[in-house]
Amino acid sequence: MAQHFIVDHRQPRNGAQVRHPEKMHRPDNPVQRKPAWIRVRAPGHPVYRETQQLMRAHQLSTVCEEAACPNIGECWSQRHATMMIMGEICTRACAFCNVTTGLPQPLDPQEPERVAQAVARLGLRHVVITSVDRDDLPDGGAAHIAAVIRAIRQQAPETTVEVLTPDFLRKPGALEIVVAARPDVFNHNIETVPRLYPSIRPGARYYQSLRLLDRVKQLDPSIFTKSGLMLGLGEEREEVSQVMDDFRIADVDFLTLGQYLQPSVKHAPVREFVTPEEFGNYAAQARGKGFLQVSATPLTRSSYHADRDFASLQAERARRLEKSR
């Protein structure tokens, strides 16, 4: 699943459906005031409205909205939107996530076509496609993701495609379906360090996610792989370093690190606001470990500046190949 960080102060009105009923039994964790370095302006650019209207016209969901991403104003004003497919309801109940949990609706067979039309209309050089977890489907939605990739290839052949997928836990053969559709970038977020999985990502398994990334490279070494972590959940510096080493063993190309922000009082609390200087230290450490690309800032998110970063990935791979000759 994508990374979901921003504080959501929306509260259900009388009679309205609670967004996270599975979390209502948890004790309240007061939402802390954000430091100045991670505050952003509210969206207001005219192109932001155009992008929003285009998403509505094509009946598309975006992780930008569902996860209340802090970068939505900047990205949408540049016509960059991360489209979230397979519905707006997730079968997981991660402690950090702001996407609604519940029983999803059946897949929409017209969605791949609508996504491709929107990508073509926006004129995107690079698009990120993410999804909710669909543990209810035999293949976890892999065939649907592959159909979206193929539809984009047909309607916007110049657009490079990045997918941010679920972990396909207990879905044998699902990963192979997605890789066969040949996305340019395969992203799957580890999210946090192994020690915190039981409390933060209880429906997932750290080593399943790691094996998923490793398997992509075994199936098709030409596909760039990417993963990321949220910081500020109580992880230790040494644990983050170990995850970086695990990524490099799996030949992950691109590492993202961003600050976790608590969506509501029922979500996992922020244990630390990591300073920009500390993010810089993590970035330097990661580059020293050999990643092709590193993005580590408080506001870094999986798809933030994805088009620019993809160009950098290509250039760095080419540079290293040339150097090795």
Secondary structure, 3 states (H helix, E strand, C coil): CCCCCCCCCCCCCCCCCCCCHHHCCCCCCCCCCCCHHHCCCCCCCHHHHHHHHHHHHCCCEEHHHHCCCCCHHHHHHCCCCCEEECCCEECCCCCCCCCEECCCCCCCCCHHHHHHHHHHHHCCCEEEEEECCCCCCCCCCHHHHHHHHHHHHHHCCCCEEEEECCCCCCCCCHHHHHHHCCCCEEECCCECCHHHHHHHCCCCCHHHHHHHHHHHHHHCCCCEEEEEEEECCCCCHHHHHHHHHHHHHCCCCEEEEEECCCCCCCCCCCCCCCCHHHHHHHHHHHHHHCCCEEEECCCCCCCCCHHHHHHHHHHHHHHHHHHHC
